[in-house]
Amino acid sequence: MNQSSPTSLADAFTPLYTYQLPAWWQTTQGMMIIGAGTILFTLVISFLVWYRYWYRPPLTLEQWSTQELKALGFLLSRQPINYKRFFGAATFFFKQYLVRLHGWKVLDKTDDELWDFVSGRSEIPAKLHPAIKELLSYAQVVKFADAQALAEKAEEAQHYLEMIISTLQETHKDTKNV
């Protein structure tokens, strides 16, 4: 038997050739992982900055109607007051509100057609019918009334719009919850 010394046994297990593997981040796959991670991190940070400073969520129906009513009030505070523009904007706002609330295609209807349409709908409470009819008749008043009557009618129109919108919002919330 051939007995070998520990040094010769260690020599027996030494590799024939040696090389060192690079660290994982120095390999092609490692560089791709680091690059993808960096891009992903940059995208997430960019999204968070955009969301914090520039993103504006869409307005709810209540927020939108509040802003529109403020804008109508602003039209009344300007000097000189263009009543024709105000009453046209008030009627258009009412039509837009009906479109957004119920999805009805009423934007192209005249005031008389709109009244005929609204008066036959069960979604509109009967207690609002006089206010809506009065609101829709104001566009005709502009042609014939004097400045004092127009100022009174404009304030009434603003009041009627606020009353109609708040009542319809409450009615819509009640029917939605049922």
URVEN-V838056 format. One record per backbone hydrogen bond with DSSP energy under -0.5 kcal/mol. CO is the residue of the C=O (numbers start at 1). NH is the residue of the N-H. E is the energy in kcal/mol with one decimal. If there is no record, write none. Layout:
co={CO;CO}
nh={NH;NH}
e={E;E}
This chain:
co={1;5;6;7;8;9;11;23;24;27;28;29;30;31;32;33;34;35;36;37;38;39;40;41;42;43;44;45;46;47;48;49;50;50;55;60;61;62;63;64;65;66;67;68;69;70;71;72;73;74;81;82;83;84;85;86;87;88;89;90;91;92;93;94;95;96;97;98;98;98;99;104;106;110;111;112;113;114;115;116;118;123;125;126;128;129;130;131;132;133;134;135;137;137;138;140;140;141;141;146;147;148;149;150;151;152;153;154;155;156;157;158;159;160;161;162;163;164;165;166;167;168;169;170;171;172;173;174}
nh={3;9;10;11;12;13;14;26;27;31;32;33;34;35;36;37;38;39;40;41;42;43;44;45;46;47;48;49;50;51;52;53;54;55;57;64;65;66;67;68;69;70;71;72;73;74;75;76;77;78;83;86;87;88;89;90;91;92;93;94;95;96;97;98;99;100;101;102;103;104;103;106;109;114;115;116;117;118;119;120;121;125;128;129;132;133;134;135;136;137;138;138;140;141;142;143;144;144;145;150;151;152;153;154;155;156;157;158;159;160;161;162;163;164;165;166;167;168;169;170;171;172;173;174;175;176;177;178}
e={-0.9;-2.0;-2.3;-1.7;-1.3;-1.0;-0.8;-1.8;-1.0;-2.4;-2.0;-2.1;-2.4;-2.5;-2.6;-2.4;-2.4;-2.5;-2.6;-2.6;-2.4;-2.4;-2.4;-2.4;-2.6;-2.6;-2.4;-2.3;-2.6;-3.0;-2.0;-2.4;-2.5;-1.8;-0.5;-2.8;-2.5;-2.0;-2.2;-2.4;-2.4;-2.0;-2.2;-2.3;-2.1;-2.1;-1.8;-1.3;-1.0;-0.9;-1.1;-2.1;-3.0;-2.0;-2.5;-2.7;-2.3;-2.3;-2.6;-2.1;-2.2;-2.8;-2.5;-2.0;-2.1;-2.7;-2.7;-2.4;-0.8;-1.0;-1.3;-1.4;-1.3;-2.7;-2.3;-2.4;-2.3;-3.1;-2.8;-0.8;-1.6;-0.6;-1.6;-1.0;-2.6;-2.7;-2.4;-2.5;-2.6;-1.1;-0.8;-0.8;-1.1;-0.9;-1.2;-0.7;-0.6;-1.0;-2.6;-2.3;-2.2;-2.0;-2.6;-2.4;-1.9;-2.3;-2.8;-2.3;-2.3;-3.3;-2.7;-2.1;-2.4;-3.1;-2.8;-2.3;-2.3;-2.8;-2.4;-2.1;-2.7;-2.7;-2.4;-2.3;-2.3;-1.9;-1.8;-0.9}
